[in-house]
């Protein structure tokens, strides 16, 4: 089984950083220790990441499969692949604080 680390979002062959905004509403509607409903997952989903799962240090999401990719999960019917992306430290810190029930504030980050 091979793992593929996707470092940036690809758009027209160029690397593109995306700004993600975690809002007050994301925080209010987020669910602690829930990989698909935490505030960061809600913000990423709103930005267009499909089938997102968020963990303390990284995220996992669905992306169009490319036959040249080394992949570890492929849905043959939809031609989607699961990709992972590491988070900046401030995102991991936010997730840990939120899951612990500590006060967190809206913020934004680039991925």
C-alpha positions as semicolon CSV with decimal commas, in nm:
position;residue;x (nm);y (nm);z (nm)
1;X;0,000;0,000;0,000
2;X;0,150;0,334;-0,105
3;X;0,083;0,670;0,058
4;X;0,075;0,997;-0,134
5;X;0,136;1,327;0,048
6;X;-0,034;1,607;-0,142
7;X;0,155;1,926;-0,067
8;X;-0,066;2,187;-0,235
9;X;-0,392;2,221;-0,421
10;X;-0,332;2,190;-0,795
11;X;-0,506;2,429;-1,028
12;X;-0,420;2,440;-1,397
13;X;-0,085;2,276;-1,325
14;X;0,026;2,540;-1,073
15;X;0,055;2,519;-0,696
16;X;-0,201;2,736;-0,521
17;X;-0,230;2,820;-0,152
18;X;-0,586;2,845;-0,025
19;X;-0,691;3,068;0,267
20;X;-0,927;2,894;0,509
21;X;-1,133;3,107;0,751
22;X;-1,262;2,941;1,068
23;X;-1,554;3,162;1,173
24;X;-1,742;3,215;1,498
25;X;-2,028;3,015;1,344
26;X;-1,790;2,725;1,269
27;X;-1,682;2,727;1,635
28;X;-2,043;2,743;1,761
29;X;-2,157;2,463;1,528
30;X;-1,845;2,247;1,562
31;X;-1,846;1,919;1,753
32;X;-1,554;1,828;1,980
33;X;-1,348;1,521;1,885
34;X;-1,544;1,480;1,560
35;X;-1,319;1,453;1,253
36;X;-1,591;1,562;1,009
37;X;-1,781;1,823;1,215
38;X;-1,513;2,019;1,404
39;X;-1,479;2,393;1,321
40;X;-1,178;2,336;1,095
41;X;-1,360;2,062;0,901
42;X;-1,664;2,288;0,859
43;X;-1,444;2,569;0,723
44;X;-1,259;2,335;0,485
45;X;-1,586;2,186;0,363
46;X;-1,722;2,534;0,293
47;X;-1,410;2,605;0,086
48;X;-1,480;2,305;-0,135
49;X;-1,283;2,017;0,017
50;X;-1,494;1,704;-0,034
51;X;-1,545;1,429;0,224
52;X;-1,310;1,599;0,470
53;X;-1,176;1,442;0,790
54;X;-0,965;1,650;1,027
55;X;-0,713;1,520;1,280
56;X;-0,470;1,699;1,513
57;X;-0,184;1,722;1,263
58;X;-0,338;1,665;0,921
59;X;-0,653;1,638;0,711
60;X;-0,780;1,375;0,473
61;X;-1,004;1,461;0,179
62;X;-1,140;1,332;-0,152
63;X;-0,982;1,449;-0,476
64;X;-1,005;1,352;-0,842
65;X;-0,783;1,052;-0,910
66;X;-0,491;1,082;-1,147
67;X;-0,366;0,751;-1,279
68;X;-0,005;0,867;-1,229
69;X;-0,062;0,916;-0,855
70;X;0,062;0,671;-0,596
71;X;-0,262;0,620;-0,405
72;X;-0,373;0,438;-0,094
73;X;-0,749;0,454;-0,145
74;X;-0,944;0,481;-0,468
75;X;-1,319;0,477;-0,517
76;X;-1,338;0,322;-0,863
77;X;-1,697;0,429;-0,923
78;X;-1,641;0,801;-0,864
79;X;-1,270;0,806;-0,955
80;X;-1,186;0,986;-0,631
81;X;-0,877;0,929;-0,424
82;X;-0,817;1,003;-0,055
83;X;-0,535;1,251;-0,004
84;X;-0,372;1,383;0,311
85;X;-0,228;1,724;0,389
86;X;-0,034;1,832;0,697
87;X;-0,163;2,129;0,895
88;X;0,033;2,433;1,011
89;X;0,110;2,425;1,386
90;X;-0,154;2,688;1,469
91;X;-0,428;2,466;1,326
92;X;-0,315;2,165;1,529
93;X;-0,308;2,387;1,841
94;X;-0,659;2,518;1,768
95;X;-0,795;2,163;1,727
96;X;-0,633;2,046;2,052
97;X;-0,773;2,347;2,242
98;X;-1,121;2,306;2,093
99;X;-1,130;1,933;2,167
100;X;-1,022;2,004;2,527
101;X;-1,313;2,247;2,572
102;X;-1,089;2,554;2,599
103;X;-1,184;2,894;2,460
104;X;-1,087;2,940;2,093
105;X;-1,123;3,238;1,862
106;X;-1,193;3,262;1,489
107;X;-0,878;3,256;1,278
108;X;-0,754;3,190;0,929
109;X;-0,471;2,987;0,781
110;X;-0,323;2,901;0,445
111;X;-0,299;2,549;0,317
